Amino acid sequence: MVLLENRGYALPAARLGKLCVGGPISLLEVRFAVAASAGELREEAGLVVSPGLVPSAARISRRAARHAEAAAAYLPETYRFVRRLVALCPYVLSVCIAGSLASGGFRETDDVDLNLVVEDGRRHLAYVAVNVLNLVLERSQCFPLVRQDEAMAFELLQSVPVFGTGFLRQVLAANPGLSSAFPQLLDLAAPVEVLPRRRLPTALFPAALDRPARVLGRCAWRYMQWTRRRSPEALARVAFVRETMRPYTLFERS
């Protein structure tokens, strides 16, 4: 529940049971836990929430109900974008859709978030290529991951792989702490696997390009933050993602 509510959303009892730490539990077990929680959990507007989230439950439920319609207009374009990205950027090893488009509750004003794994020395090239990223990891950072905690495992569980699913399975095998927290990760599969017809040669993107890309990317990141300065919700979302994903964040505030 803490992992969910830190992200500002809640789930119906049936879906919550599938996302429990330690593995899925039945709907009956979820409802028994709610009944036995002495008021620490309750069902409100069809969602399991803590008392602090009760006032927001109806709003979250309405947003979730509109997810399918809103996502349907964006998913095809997201797949096309990923196909172009992996064709033009051969250093990209895997791509997952993240954020609300993956977890539910997507609306037209939301960003489309992506998580990437790239070849070593190409993190900033990837950011410059597309700055709608939640997380960019290099290959060597995955073997092993510094972090194998519940929050990192939940980020992977709530994302939807669309390219490089085989590589992601290798990452999971090399980092057993992730599947220890959420055994559901062992069933990782891509509902749609994006496969480009051809990719540019990797030699076109030497690691030496990453240094100037870092400078350009930092400028772009600062400008994006400046454009969001009047949106507390957007700034809070960025701050949460950065705090959650440390030490893998690309740029610090300075």
Helices and strands as residue ranges (DSSP letters): H 2-5, H 13-18, H 27-35, E 42-44, E 47-49, G 51-56, H 57-65, H 67-88, E 92-98, H 99-103, E 113-118, H 123-129, E 133-138, G 139-142, H 150-157, E 160-163, H 165-174, H 176-181, G 183-187, G 202-204, G 207-209, H 210-227, H 232-245
